[in-house]
């Protein structure tokens, strides 16, 4: 975000607003995917107004696995980004040392 610091204040505000909107959109997309996947996988019957014990357990397990998977992917992505940034910094340092 060092580049953002160099922006004028009104552009910094716009950038932050855009980032917040992107985060909100990503969160809602993840939630909708979770609901869609787990509902379609676990709920079979519409005979009553409530879901039965099997469906409840299935949805809870599905949601738990989905959230864990999403967190793991996010962690791996962050690790990959950090590694890329380190490589870039090392390349810049090696280039400056010549």
C-alpha positions in Angstrom: 0.0 0.0 0.0 3.0 2.3 -0.2 1.8 3.5 -3.6 -1.6 4.4 -2.1 0.3 6.7 0.4 1.5 8.8 -2.6 -2.0 9.4 -3.8 -3.9 12.6 -3.0 -6.3 12.3 -0.1 -9.5 12.2 -2.2 -8.0 9.3 -4.3 -7.0 7.5 -1.2 -10.5 7.7 0.0 -11.9 6.4 -3.3 -9.4 3.6 -3.3 -10.4 2.5 0.2 -14.0 2.7 -0.7 -13.4 0.5 -3.7 -11.4 -2.0 -1.6 -14.2 -2.2 0.9 -16.8 -2.8 -1.8 -14.6 -5.5 -3.3 -14.3 -7.2 0.1 -18.0 -7.0 0.7 -18.7 -8.5 -2.7 -16.2 -11.3 -2.1 -17.8 -12.0 1.3 -21.3 -12.1 -0.2 -20.2 -14.3 -3.0 -18.5 -16.8 -0.6 -21.7 -16.8 1.5 -23.9 -17.4 -1.5 -21.7 -20.2 -2.8 -21.7 -21.8 0.7 -25.5 -21.7 1.0 -26.0 -23.0 -2.6 -23.5 -25.8 -2.3 -24.6 -27.0 1.1 -28.3 -26.7 0.5 -28.2 -28.6 -2.8 -26.0 -31.3 -1.2 -27.9 -31.8 2.0 -31.6 -30.9 1.6 -33.7 -33.4 -0.3 -37.2 -33.1 1.0 -39.7 -30.3 1.2 -42.3 -32.3 3.1 -42.1 -30.1 6.2 -41.4 -26.5 7.2 -38.2 -27.5 8.9 -35.2 -29.6 8.0 -34.6 -33.0 9.7 -31.7 -34.0 11.9 -29.7 -35.6 9.1 -30.1 -32.5 6.9 -29.1 -30.2 9.8 -26.0 -32.3 10.5 -25.1 -32.4 6.9 -25.5 -28.6 6.4 -23.4 -28.0 9.6 -20.6 -30.3 8.4 -20.7 -28.9 4.9 -20.5 -25.3 6.1 -17.7 -26.2 8.4 -15.7 -27.9 5.7 -16.4 -25.1 3.2 -15.2 -22.4 5.7 -12.1 -24.3 6.6 -11.3 -24.8 2.9 -11.8 -21.1 2.2 -9.6 -20.1 5.1 -6.9 -22.5 4.0 -6.9 -21.3 0.4 -6.7 -17.7 1.7 -3.8 -18.6 3.9 -2.0 -20.3 1.0 -2.7 -17.3 -1.2 -1.2 -14.9 1.4 1.9 -17.1 1.7 2.3 -17.1 -2.0 1.9 -13.3 -2.2 4.5 -12.9 0.6 6.9 -15.2 -1.2 6.4 -13.2 -4.5 7.1 -9.9 -2.7 10.2 -11.3 -1.1 11.5 -12.5 -4.4 10.8 -9.1 -5.9 12.6 -7.4 -3.0 15.5 -9.7 -3.4 15.7 -9.1 -7.1 15.6 -5.3 -6.6 18.3 -5.6 -3.9 20.5 -7.7 -6.1 20.0 -5.2 -9.0 20.9 -2.3 -6.7 24.0 -4.0 -5.5 25.5 -4.3 -9.0 
